[in-house]
Amino acid sequence: MASISKDNQGRYRLQVLLPGEVRKGFSIGKMTKKQAVYFQQRVDDLEVATKSGTIPGGETLSWLKSLDDEFLAKLAEWRILPESISHRLDREISLSGLIERCIAQLRVKNSTLKIWNRVQNNLINFFGEERSIQTISTGDAKDFRTWMLTSGSNGHPYSEATTRKAISIARQIFAYAIDCEFTAKNPFSSKDLPTTIRSNRERVFYIDRSTIEKVMDACPDQEWRLLIALSRYAGLRCPSEHLALRWSDINWENKRMSVQSSKTEHHAGKESRIMPIFPELFELLESAHQSLSEGASDYVITRYRDSTVNLRTSLLRYIRMAGFNPWPKLWHNLRSSCQTDLAERFPSHVVCAWVGNSERVALEHYLQVTDDHFEKAITEKSCAKVVQKGLKDACNALQPKFEKCQRPREIQAISNLVNRRQTPRMATTGLEPVTPSM
């Protein structure tokens, strides 16, 4: 390990014990004792990493970048700076350069790419475009999380879920940097930076059938009513599963339809699912199919396929036109309300197979407690009392007749006969086993 000493002129000297008990020294100049100790600690860290064949810490790599070529040459001569680490020192990369390189190798859908681009803008707005990734610490990553929750871009704070998603993507970006040997640490890997997205129950809202019927009445055309019905009565994800639905996916005879799911297609056997067409939806689909002209598109939704069409903004308008205040998470809560209704009628594994999620996800993000549950609980309690009182009255009415027809002697005789047949009796030969000579 390295040691430091100080001469009469106030200059510090660094000494390193090399293999073969050879001690080498090098003057590191005038500095405070604290600076000299820090210098020694960095050399110790570098020596340990070199002997173990590992990568030194990010702080040590950043320190190496600040050294002049003469001292780097000495470290290389003492074999404390292997060629692999020396090569890494030349691989300086900015935050923006790292993100662009990481995004370029992604193979994801356009919707996922938009999320990554949004996180890219947030990272650059906070850290700066030319910030070296070596200088970003875990403390900086925590500050980024706080900034997302309190300020964000343009002074608009982000939700906890959005912030956790951004931290998750930043963690993936720096994991890629480690794979490329641009850095040795991941500042976003701290346990204090959670990435698991939890359900925000404050934004869960149940939309009953009467409300959604009025909203559908306020819609301008049949396709808009279908968009809403597919979410509320079939639980489709909007817009991906709506826009993927074709007329050829519908089995009119068996009243079933095949739903193509881009969200789950990367899981084996989850690229599509079969679900029933419930009566509320069947009438709308049948009416729309009958009104098709010759040579019409096979897609069920044709007018709103442009990616620039903002379905959320239009739905907000129709909700207000129907006389209601918009609920949170417009489309998701329609799907959530559908699964909540289905869970009242069918087993959970069946509902999840139809809607296209797992029982765990359904419990955390979809299933709701509604006013109808409370009303049902109150009603069932009243019914139980009525039934209990009815049974008691019936028993009281039958009691005199039962007493009149009783025959105690006959009943006792039958009871004795049953007991004799059911009670095991000991054999007449006694406890000893029977032998052939007896």
N, C-alpha and C positions, 0 to 999 in steps of 0.2 A: 504494500500500500504506500501511497505518497506521504511525504512529510515536508514541512516547511521550516525554514530557519531565517534569521535576520542578521545581517552584518552590521558593522559599526556605522556605516553610512545610511542605514535605514532601508536598504534594499532587501527584498525577500528573495529567497532562493527555494526552488522546488526540487526535491529529490525523489527518485522513483527506484524501487528495488526490482531489478529485472531478473529473469531466469538465470540460474547459475550464481546467485548471490552477488550480482554485479549492480552497483548503485550508480545511477546517473543523475546529474544535477543540471539545472537550467535557471538562469536568473529571470525572475518575472517582474523585476523593477520595484519602484517605490509605490506603496499603497498602504491602506489601513490594514490592521490585523484581520478585521472582519472580511475585507476583500480577499486577503491571502487565504484565509480558511475556506472561503467559498470556492476559490481557485482549486485548492487541495481536494475539496469534496467532489468537484466535477471530474477531476482526474481519477479519483477513486472509483466513481460511478462508471467512468469510461473503461477503466482497467477491469472491473468486475464483469461488465458486459462483454468485453473482448474475450476474457478467459472462458466465459460460459457460452459464448457463441450467440448471445442475444443482442437485441437492439437497446442502446442506452435510452434513458428517459428523454422526454421532449425538451425538458429544461437544459439537459446536457447538450443535446443536439443544437439548440438555439445558442448556447454558450460557444460551441465550436465555431459557429458561423461568425462570431465576433472576433475570433483570434486572427492574428496575422499569419502570413504564409510561413514565416520562419519557425514559429512555434508548432504549427501543424506538421511541418517537415520533421521536427524533433519527435513529435508523438508517433509519426509514421516510422521513424528510424528506430524508436524504442519498441516498436511493434504493439503499441497501445492504440494505434489508430489503423485498423485493418483497411484494406482496399475497399471492401464493401461499404464501410462507413464513410470513408473518404469520398467514394462515388456518390453517396447519398447527399453529401454536403452541397454538391453541385446541382441538386434537383430541387431548387427553390421554386415554389409555385404559390401563386396568389389564391385567395379564396374564390374569386370569380373564375379563375382558370380551372381550379379543381372542380367546381360545380358544373361548369360547361363540359368538362371532360367526362364527369360522372354521368351527366344526363345523356350525353351522346351515345353511351353504351347501353342505355336502357332499352328494353323491348316491352313497352307497356302501351296501354290504350291511350287515346287522346285525352280522355277525361282524367286519367291518372297523371299524364304529362302536364296538364294544366295545374294540378295541385303542386307538383314539383316546381314548376315555374313560379308559382306564387310564393313558395317557401324560399326559392332562390332570391326573389326580390326582397323578402323580409331579411334574410341573412346579410345581403349586401347593403341594405339601408341601415342596418345596425352596425355591422363591423367595418364597412367600407370595401370598395371594389378591389383595391390593391393590398389589402391586409394579408400578411403572410400567415399561412395556417399554423406555422410553428409557434407563433406568438399568441394563439388563442388558447386560453386556459379553461379549466373547469369552472373557475369563478366567472369568466367571461360568458360561458354557456349559461350559467345561472342568471346572469344579468340579462341575457337575451330572453330567457323565459319570462322574467319580470317585466321586461319591456313589452313583450307580446301581450301580457295580461293587463297592463296598465296604460300603455300608450299606443303601440302598434304603428303601422304606417298611416300617415296623415292624421294622427291623433285619434284613431279609432281602435280601442282595445279589442282583442280577440277573445273568444270563449275558451274555457278550459280544454274542451275537446279539440278545437282547432290548434291551440298551442301545443298540446301533446302530440298531435299529428306532425306539426312542424319540427318538434324535437326528435321525433322518430326518424324523419327524413334526414335531418342534420346528422343524426347518429349513423345512418347508412352512408352518407357522403364521406364522413371521416373514416368509416370502416374501409371504404374503397381506397382512401388515401393511404391507409396502413398497408393494404394489399399491394399498392403501387410503390411502397417504400418512400412516400413523400414525408411521412411523419411516423412516430413510434407510439403516439398516444391518441386517444379519442376523448376529447373534452366533453362530449355529450353522453358518455357512457355511465355517468354517475347515477347512483340509486336515488339521488335527490332530484333527478330529472325524469319524472314518470312519463311513460309513453302509452300505457294501457288506457284506452278510451272507455270511460264509464258513461252509463246512461244518465242524462240530466232529466230527472223525473219532473222538474218544474216545466219542462217544455213538452211533456206528454199531454195529449188532448184527445178525448174521445168524440168523434163526430157521429151522431145518431143518424138513423135512416131518414127521418123526416127533414132534418137539416140538409142533408146531401141531395134529397129530392128537389128541394126548393132551389138549391144552387144549380142543379142540372137544368131546371126550368129557366134559369136566367142565362144559360149558355146560348150562343148565337146559332149553333148548328149541331148536326148529329154527331160529327166526329168529336166535338168537344165533350158532348155528353158521354160518348164512349170512353174518352180518356179518363174522365172522372169515375165512371162505372168500373172500368178495368182495375182501378186502384182500390176503390171502396168495396166492390163486390167480388173481386178475384185476387186482390192483394198483389198486383203486378208492380214491379219497380218502374218508376217513371224517371226518365223517358225511355230507357234502354229496352225494356221488355215490351212496352207499348209499340214502339216503332219496329221491333223485330217480328211482331205478330203478323202472320199471313192468313188469308182465307183458307189456304190449303192445310193449315195447322189445325183446323176445326173439324171435328168429327160430329156432324149434325145428327147422325143416327143415334150415337151413344151419348151425345151431349157432353163431350170432352174436348179439351184442346191441349195442344203441345206448346209449352212456353219456352222459348229460347232465352237462356240467361247468360249474358256476357260477364256478369259479376262472378259467377261460380264456375265458369267453363274450364278454368285451370285445374279444378278438382276432378278426379276421375269419376265419370258417371254423373257429373253434375252440370253438364252442358245444357241440359233441358229437363223439363219435368212435365208430367201429365196431371191435369187437374180437371175437376168437373166444372161444367158451365152452369152456374146457379140460375134459378128462374129469373131473378132481377136482371141479370146480364144477358141471358139467352134472348129475351124479347128485343133488347136493343141491337144485339148482333144480327138477329134474324131480319129485323127491319132494315138495317143498314145493308145487309147482303142482298135483299130483294130489290133495293133501289139502285144496285150497281148497273152501270151501262155496259154495253158490249165492248170488250177489249180493255176493261178497266184494270188497274194495277192489282196485283195479288196481295199487296199490303193492306191491312185493315185501316191504318192511319196513313193518309196520303197528303193532306193539306198542311201538316205541321212538321214535316220532316227536315226542314231547313235548320241547321245548327244555330242560326242567328235568332230563331223564334224563342222568345222568353216565355215559357209556359207558366212560370211562377207569377210573373207580373199580370198575365191575363187572368189567371185563377184568382188572384187578389181582387181584381176588378169585378169578377162575377160573384164572388162571395159578398162583396159590399152591395152589389146590385140586388142580391137576394135578401138584404137587410140584416146581415150578420157581420160581426167583427172577425177579421181573419185570425185563424188559430196559428200557433207556432208550427214550424216544420210542415208546411202545407201538404205536400205529397206523402211524406213519410207517415204522418198521422192518419191519413186515409188507409194506407196499407196496414198500419197498426190496429186501427179500428176493425178492419176486416178480420184480422187474425184473432182479435179478442172475441168477436162474435162467433167465429168458427170453433174456438176452443170451448165454448159453452155446449156445443152440439156433438163434437167428434173427439176421439182420443188425440192427445197431443202429438204423438208421432205421425199420425195421419195428417193433421193440420200442417205440421212442419214440412212434410213431404209435398203437400200441395203448394204452400206459400214459398218454399225454397230456402228455409233457414234451419238452424238447429234448435233443439229445445232450450239449450242454455242461452242462445242469442234471443230467442223469443221471450224468455222469462225476464231478461235484463233490458231489452230494448223495445219490445212490442206489446206484450200483454198488459192490460190495464184493469184497474178497479173502477167500475162505473156505478152510476146512481141506481141502475137496475139491479145490481148485486145487493145493495142495501134494501131496496124495496122487496126483493125476493126473499131476503132473510127475514124481514118483518112479517111478510105474508105467510111464509112457511111455518113460523112460530105460532101464528094464530090458527092455522089449519090443524096443527098438531094438537092444540088444545081442544078444538072442535071434535076431532076424531077420538081423542082420549075420553071426552065427556060422553060421546055417542056410544062407545064401547062399554063404559061404566053403566049407562042407562040400560043398555041391552042385557047386560049380565044381571042387573037387579031385576029386570022383568022376567028373566028365565029362572031365577033362583027358586021361587015357589014351586014351579013345575018340576024342577030337578029334585027338590026335597020330597015331593009327593010320590015320585016314581022310584025312589031309592028302596032297595031291599038289602038291608045290612047283612043278613045271614048268607044270602047268595053271593054277595060281593066278597065277603070274608072267605067263603069256601073257594071261590075262584082264585083269590089271592094266595091262599095256602097251597093250592095245587100248582100255581106258577112258581112259587118259591121252592117247592120240592123239586121241580124239574130243573131249576136253574142252579140250585146249590149242589156243588160236587160232594159225593159221598165216598167214604173210605171202603175199599174192597173188604169182603168178609174174610179173606185169608190173612189179614193182619199186616204188620210191617215187614216181616221177612219175605224175601222173594220165593216164588213157587219153584220147587225142584221137581225133576221127572220122577224121582222115587217116591214122592209123597202121593 
